[in-house]
Amino acid sequence: MSELTNQGLHLAGVRRRFSQGKETLDVLRGVDLTLKSGEIVALVGPSGAGKSTLLHIAGLLEAPDEGEVHLAGTAVTRLSDSERTRLRRLHLGFVYQYHHLLPEFSAVENVILPQMIAGASRRAARVRALGLLERVGLQPRADHRPGQLSGGEQQRVAICRALANAPRVLLADEPTGNLDPHTAETVFAELIGVVRGSGVAALIATHNPDLARRMDRAVMLRDGVLVAA
């Protein structure tokens, strides 16, 4: 267990199956994965391979049918919902294909809110939020609402929000999938830069082979198991 405390995320023998009528679909057939602090890993594979299911399990949003999940050295598979929620709030950050920012709040307020939910004071949360926005070049746009920002700017705010509580692990599901190639390149560069600067472990699902090659390593989900890509 002492070795697991040095790992952001560890999955062992994870299986997940779904019932479709009288048939059972085995989506994950024994996934093993370790993410170490500071490591950025690309998750690749065809549509329907189960990448989102794997990210949901890694993010404690659903439980595996079999196998173990360790987050920041804690075995989470058999924890209660409230305990899993607490660990998710403390140690996980999420970036989705669509930014999901709260439209009635400014950019900086969107980054402040998760910190205040976790117990930070508004003053401390604002200082950290502005610092994160500055690292992705958005401090001058901090008081703009999402509707006043471009798609790339909105996604950079979402990245800052995901890192607001200094998580141990960042999970991203096609974070540049809704952007044009030029904007996607800019956002990806900002994402990698801020992640490396934070020392967080990151698992990033992408269909873009060029982006995958720029991460520390890539794993492919094929026939329900992970293989080196």
C-alpha positions as CSV (number, residue, x, y, z in Angstrom):
1,M,0.0,0.0,0.0
2,S,2.9,2.4,0.6
3,E,3.7,2.3,-3.1
4,L,0.1,3.2,-3.9
5,T,0.4,6.4,-1.9
6,N,2.9,7.7,-4.5
7,Q,0.5,7.0,-7.3
8,G,-2.3,9.3,-8.4
9,L,-4.5,6.5,-9.7
10,H,-4.3,2.8,-9.8
11,L,-6.8,0.4,-11.5
12,A,-6.4,-3.4,-11.2
13,G,-8.5,-6.0,-13.0
14,V,-11.4,-3.5,-13.6
15,R,-14.4,-5.1,-15.3
16,R,-17.6,-3.5,-16.4
17,R,-20.5,-5.1,-18.2
18,F,-23.9,-3.9,-19.3
19,S,-27.1,-5.9,-20.1
20,Q,-28.8,-5.4,-23.4
21,G,-32.0,-7.4,-23.4
22,K,-30.9,-11.0,-22.9
23,E,-27.3,-10.3,-23.8
24,T,-24.5,-9.1,-21.7
25,L,-21.9,-6.7,-23.2
26,D,-18.5,-6.8,-21.6
27,V,-17.1,-3.3,-22.1
28,L,-14.1,-3.6,-19.8
29,R,-12.6,-7.0,-19.4
30,G,-9.8,-6.5,-16.9
31,V,-8.2,-3.1,-17.1
32,D,-4.9,-2.4,-15.3
33,L,-3.6,1.2,-15.2
34,T,-1.3,3.2,-13.0
35,L,-0.9,7.0,-13.3
36,K,2.0,8.5,-11.3
37,S,2.1,12.1,-10.1
38,G,3.2,14.4,-12.9
39,E,2.5,11.9,-15.7
40,I,0.3,12.7,-18.7
41,V,-1.2,9.7,-20.4
42,A,-3.3,9.6,-23.6
43,L,-6.3,7.3,-23.7
44,V,-7.0,6.3,-27.3
45,G,-9.3,3.8,-29.0
46,P,-12.3,3.8,-31.5
47,S,-15.7,5.2,-30.6
48,G,-17.6,2.7,-28.5
49,A,-14.5,1.0,-27.1
50,G,-15.4,2.1,-23.6
51,K,-13.2,5.1,-23.0
52,S,-15.9,7.1,-21.3
53,T,-16.8,4.2,-19.1
54,L,-13.2,3.8,-18.0
55,L,-13.0,7.6,-17.2
56,H,-16.3,7.3,-15.2
57,I,-14.9,4.5,-13.2
58,A,-11.5,6.3,-12.7
59,G,-13.4,9.4,-11.7
60,L,-15.5,7.5,-9.1
61,L,-18.7,8.3,-11.0
62,E,-19.6,4.6,-11.3
63,A,-18.3,1.5,-9.7
64,P,-16.7,-1.5,-11.6
65,D,-18.4,-4.9,-11.5
66,E,-15.0,-6.4,-10.5
67,G,-11.6,-5.1,-9.7
68,E,-10.0,-2.4,-7.5
69,V,-9.6,1.3,-7.8
70,H,-7.1,3.2,-5.7
71,L,-7.1,7.0,-5.6
72,A,-4.2,8.8,-3.8
73,G,-3.4,5.6,-2.0
74,T,-7.0,4.9,-0.8
75,A,-9.0,1.9,-2.0
76,V,-12.3,3.3,-3.1
77,T,-14.2,0.4,-4.6
78,R,-16.1,-0.4,-1.4
79,L,-16.5,3.1,0.0
80,S,-19.9,4.6,0.6
81,D,-21.3,7.2,-1.8
82,S,-20.6,10.1,0.6
83,E,-17.0,8.9,1.0
84,R,-16.5,8.6,-2.7
85,T,-17.9,12.1,-3.2
86,R,-15.5,13.5,-0.6
87,L,-12.5,11.8,-2.3
88,R,-13.7,13.0,-5.7
89,R,-13.9,16.6,-4.5
90,L,-10.5,16.4,-2.8
91,H,-8.5,14.6,-5.4
92,L,-10.1,14.7,-8.9
93,G,-10.6,17.3,-11.6
94,F,-12.7,16.8,-14.7
95,V,-12.6,18.4,-18.2
96,Y,-15.3,17.4,-20.6
97,Q,-15.6,17.9,-24.4
98,Y,-18.1,20.7,-23.7
99,H,-17.1,23.2,-21.0
100,H,-20.2,23.1,-18.9
101,L,-19.5,26.5,-17.4
102,L,-22.3,28.2,-15.3
103,P,-23.5,30.9,-17.7
104,E,-24.7,33.4,-15.0
105,F,-21.2,33.6,-13.5
106,S,-18.0,35.2,-14.7
107,A,-14.9,33.2,-15.6
108,V,-13.2,33.9,-12.3
109,E,-16.4,33.0,-10.4
110,N,-16.6,29.7,-12.2
111,V,-13.2,28.9,-10.9
112,I,-13.9,30.3,-7.4
113,L,-17.1,28.2,-6.8
114,P,-15.6,24.7,-6.6
115,Q,-13.0,26.0,-4.1
116,M,-15.7,27.6,-1.9
117,I,-17.7,24.3,-2.0
118,A,-14.5,22.6,-0.7
119,G,-14.3,25.1,2.1
120,A,-11.9,27.8,0.9
121,S,-12.6,31.4,1.7
122,R,-13.8,33.6,-1.1
123,R,-10.7,35.8,-0.9
124,A,-8.3,32.8,-1.1
125,A,-10.3,31.2,-3.8
126,R,-10.2,34.4,-5.9
127,V,-6.5,34.7,-5.6
128,R,-6.0,31.1,-6.7
129,A,-8.6,31.5,-9.5
130,L,-6.9,34.6,-10.9
131,G,-3.5,32.8,-10.7
132,L,-4.8,29.9,-12.8
133,L,-6.5,32.1,-15.3
134,E,-3.2,34.1,-15.7
135,R,-1.4,30.9,-16.4
136,V,-3.6,30.2,-19.4
137,G,-3.6,33.9,-20.6
138,L,-7.1,34.7,-19.4
139,Q,-6.7,37.1,-16.5
140,P,-7.8,40.1,-18.6
141,R,-11.0,38.2,-19.4
142,A,-11.6,37.1,-15.8
143,D,-14.8,39.2,-15.3
144,H,-16.4,38.1,-18.6
145,R,-19.2,35.6,-18.6
146,P,-19.0,32.5,-20.7
147,G,-21.3,34.0,-23.4
148,Q,-18.7,36.7,-23.9
149,L,-15.8,34.3,-24.4
150,S,-14.8,32.3,-27.4
151,G,-15.0,28.5,-27.4
152,G,-11.3,28.1,-26.8
153,E,-11.4,30.6,-23.9
154,Q,-14.4,28.8,-22.4
155,Q,-12.5,25.5,-22.5
156,R,-9.4,27.1,-20.9
157,V,-11.7,28.4,-18.0
158,A,-13.0,24.8,-17.7
159,I,-9.4,23.6,-17.3
160,C,-8.7,26.1,-14.6
161,R,-11.9,25.1,-12.8
162,A,-10.8,21.4,-13.0
163,L,-7.5,22.4,-11.3
164,A,-9.0,24.8,-8.8
165,N,-8.8,22.5,-5.8
166,A,-5.3,21.2,-6.6
167,P,-6.4,17.6,-7.5
168,R,-4.1,14.6,-7.5
169,V,-5.6,13.4,-10.8
170,L,-7.1,15.2,-13.8
171,L,-9.4,13.3,-16.2
172,A,-10.2,14.8,-19.6
173,D,-12.7,13.4,-22.1
174,E,-11.9,14.8,-25.6
175,P,-11.2,18.2,-24.2
176,T,-10.5,19.7,-27.6
177,G,-13.1,17.7,-29.5
178,N,-15.5,20.7,-30.1
179,L,-12.8,23.1,-31.3
180,D,-11.4,23.9,-34.7
181,P,-7.8,22.7,-35.3
182,H,-6.1,26.0,-34.6
183,T,-8.0,26.6,-31.4
184,A,-7.6,23.0,-30.3
185,E,-3.8,23.3,-30.7
186,T,-3.8,26.4,-28.5
187,V,-6.0,24.9,-25.8
188,F,-4.1,21.6,-25.8
189,A,-0.8,23.5,-25.3
190,E,-2.3,25.5,-22.4
191,L,-3.7,22.3,-20.9
192,I,-0.3,20.5,-21.0
193,G,1.5,23.5,-19.7
194,V,-0.8,24.1,-16.7
195,V,-0.9,20.3,-15.9
196,R,2.8,20.0,-16.0
197,G,3.2,23.1,-13.8
198,S,0.7,21.6,-11.3
199,G,2.4,18.2,-11.0
200,V,-1.0,16.4,-11.4
201,A,-1.4,13.0,-13.0
202,A,-3.6,13.3,-16.1
203,L,-5.5,10.8,-18.2
204,I,-6.7,12.4,-21.4
205,A,-9.0,10.7,-23.9
206,T,-8.5,11.8,-27.5
207,H,-9.0,10.8,-31.0
208,N,-6.2,13.0,-32.2
209,P,-3.0,10.9,-32.8
210,D,-0.9,14.1,-33.0
211,L,-2.0,15.2,-29.6
212,A,-1.6,11.7,-28.2
213,R,2.0,11.5,-29.3
214,R,2.9,14.6,-27.4
215,M,1.9,13.1,-24.0
216,D,4.3,11.0,-21.9
217,R,2.7,7.8,-23.1
218,A,-0.4,6.5,-24.7
219,V,-2.6,3.5,-23.9
220,M,-5.3,2.0,-26.2
221,L,-8.5,0.5,-25.1
222,R,-9.0,-2.6,-27.4
223,D,-11.3,-5.5,-26.8
224,G,-11.9,-4.3,-23.2
225,V,-8.3,-4.2,-22.1
226,L,-5.6,-1.6,-22.2
227,V,-2.5,-2.1,-24.4
228,A,0.4,0.3,-25.1
229,A,-0.2,2.5,-28.1
